[in-house]
Amino acid sequence: MIRTFTKEGDLVLDPFCGVGGTLLGCQLCRRTGVGVELNKEWVDIYYNLCQLESLKPLELIHGDSREILNEFINEKRKNFDFILTDIPYWKMDEVEKSKGTYKKVGEQSKGIYSEKSKLSRFSGDSKQIEGTKENWELLISEVFNKCFKLLKPGGYCAVFIGNMYHNGQYFLLNADIARILSQIGFVLKGEIIWYDVNKKLHLYGINYSWIPSIVHQFIMIFRKERTNSLTKQEKEKIQTINIKRIKDKTSNEE
Ligand SMILES: C[S@@+](CC[C@H](N)C(=O)[O-])C[C@H]1O[C@@H](n2cnc3c(N)ncnc32)[C@H](O)[C@@H]1O
């Protein structure tokens, strides 16, 4: 992703950086990167890893993106070439995978199938997003509003997101992301489906209801269009200046 959307020396931002996968990617392909992560434990892992691997660490800031990105905006660090991030999924780090009696047709029951999601290890300090989907949407909207300001016009933004099944209902979180980011001004350019070959594809028929087996994630690709960075007034102003320039040029030639 980094090689596709940036050139050598470009600057990448990851506002939900975890243990620094994006930063390591930047280091591997000679880009610069800045990450923000709420959970101190993950920040420490990144710096320890850099030390173990004798890598010069990039900047991974411990803090809340909603505040840290504001500081970037105030410092006028509006020069990111690419935003690459794996966002916290709503409740994904808290919910249990599934509940019910697990058995294949014609087989004896293997007992209750219920396991905490592996993503629970990412919950850490991020308790703020617990609870309603509205709170999750608010966090996403707040962070990407700031990201939009910090991204260079013409720059791309790639967001990893998986859909989820919760309390008997399937949630298209990728559609939520598309809506929220479009409202901010990003233009949706496409989606990449990332199929996890390590996950087994099952058809769960628990208590006579069909439950999906989710083995894929999406990488949603957005762009901050060059023209979108201008307001209607700014566009009119440029138009007026251009017309004046042409008029001046013509009168000079006369
Ligand atoms: C899906 S994980 C990212 C994993 C990451 N790609 C990696 O390589 O480890 C999402 C991360 O967002 C962090 N997070 C949640 N809310 C945050 C916030 N307001 N500001 C910064 N980080 C936040 C979580 O602590 C979690 O580590």
The ligand as a Gaussian input file, in Angstrom:
#p B3LYP/6-31G(d) Opt

LIG

0 1
 C       -6.943000      -2.160000      14.841000
 S       -5.765000      -1.491000      15.929000
 C       -4.408000      -1.000000      14.911000
 C       -3.379000      -2.066000      14.724000
 C       -2.141000      -1.593000      13.989000
 N       -2.334000      -1.576000      12.556000
 C       -0.873000      -2.366000      14.346000
 O       -0.002000      -2.546000      13.473000
 O       -0.744000      -2.776000      15.496000
 C       -6.495000       0.082000      16.341000
 C       -5.714000       0.855000      17.368000
 O       -6.319000       2.136000      17.565000
 C       -6.044000       2.539000      18.893000
 N       -6.947000       3.665000      19.241000
 C       -8.261000       3.626000      19.569000
 N       -8.744000       4.862000      19.781000
 C       -7.706000       5.729000      19.602000
 C       -7.562000       7.149000      19.677000
 N       -8.603000       7.937000      20.017000
 N       -6.352000       7.700000      19.399000
 C       -5.296000       6.911000      19.070000
 N       -5.371000       5.554000      18.979000
 C       -6.544000       4.970000      19.240000
 C       -6.243000       1.258000      19.702000
 O       -5.582000       1.317000      20.939000
 C       -5.646000       0.205000      18.738000
 O       -4.310000      -0.086000      19.056000

